[in-house]
């Protein structure tokens, strides 16, 4: 059953933290199979029918600094892009070629700009190296904006507004998953391009600050953005004792607000140490697909799994 589902239902995952684990443990190998430390490995992506995986550069506070960003990008090239089954995605034509050629697309994102330190030259260099999505914050405040867990709950700084403008000029997709609610609305007011929440759920079902209110979800839908439903247990169900059907409920709720064609997946694999039962790595996504097929029409399942994300990237990735 799993093999048939994986072949018939391609998957796009818009957020994982495998690069963070590789940064913390450089002895790990993306190609080494199931070594017990990495959730996302080449073998698991191939076996799960994944057609695109976004790899986030995340630099923890104790490693903060520009060097850690460069090391992470170097790891992306040395340990992920070198795999013969993986293709770097920078443009719509890259995406089309990867899918038609049966290869897995790898998209590079930045989760929190703390270590960027307002350096626009560095941002442009990262863009040239393949950076295509950027979240302004992690959970706390930085030079650009406040994160969702920052007590003062401020919005964008003047440099943060310049960052939004520069990302839009370059063609870098803006990601609001960790941004404060005030920052979300300030970005929504000034953004001229569609933006995403790469790994967030519905706050009306699970009241966690990292989740989106119904008004935020409607705002993302209105600008033809995308919402990546995540598998983090405490973003899925209050108390954290979540099962796969609880993830499906978030999908159903966002679809009920008009978001059926704006949903995607954002697992947060390798960024978590707690898991939903039976959903611990890309190889388990077939169980989520089974649950979705019990709840929704097959056409909607295909949209959520990959087609919504692919349409968005075909329209929003820069051509050069």
Buried (B, 14 or more C-beta within 10 A) or exposed (E): EBEEBBEEBBBBBBBBBBBBBBBEEEEBEBBBEEEEBBBBBBBBBBBBBBBBBBBBBBBBEEBBEEEBBBBBBEBBBEBBBEBEEBBBBBBBEBBBBBBEEEBBBBBBBBBBBBBBBBBEEBBBEBBEBBBBBBBBBBBBBBBBBBBBBBEEBBBBBEBBBBBBEBBBEBBBBBBBBBBBBBBBBBBBEEBEBBBBBBBBBBBBBBEBBBBBBBEBBBBBBEBBBBBBBBBBBBBBBEEBEBBBEBBBBBBBBBBEBEBBBBBBBBBBBBBBEEBBEEBEBBBBBBBBBBBBBEBBEEEBBBBBBBBBBBBBBEEBBEEE
